């Protein structure tokens, strides 16, 4: 399954200074991304530029259908704490 990002920049004035502001939205199909692009590019005079990009490598675990399958090879925060001699205590007043 491919996913796409539609990104665009809009001309705005912030603190009396002209600037470009970035926007983006994730789309799950090419057709949806293309439809969004056409709406953004052709129905808004303030759009400076727009693009559709295919997501080739995603690092966000919520993009996976089953989070149990997701494993990025990184240690959990508990393991990181333990590696540096830290101890997480759910009941700190019991010491």
C-alpha positions, 0 to 999 in steps of 0.5 A: 500500500502506497501513501502520499503526502500533499504539501504546499506553501501559502503566502501569508503576512505575519508580523507585517512581514510576507512569508511562506507557510508550509502545509501538508496532509497525508493521503492513502491513495493516489487519486485522493492525493491528486484530488487534494492537489488540484483543489489546493493549487487551483482554488487558492490564489495564495498558494505559492507551490504544491507537490505530491510525494510518495512516502517511500520509508515511514518511521511513524508506527501509527502508519502500520496496520498492526502495532504489534508487528512494528519493531524499529529495533530501538530499545524501550524507554524502560531498557534505556533507563536500565542501561544507564542505571536509572530505575523507574518506580511506580510507587516512589513513596515506598522507599 
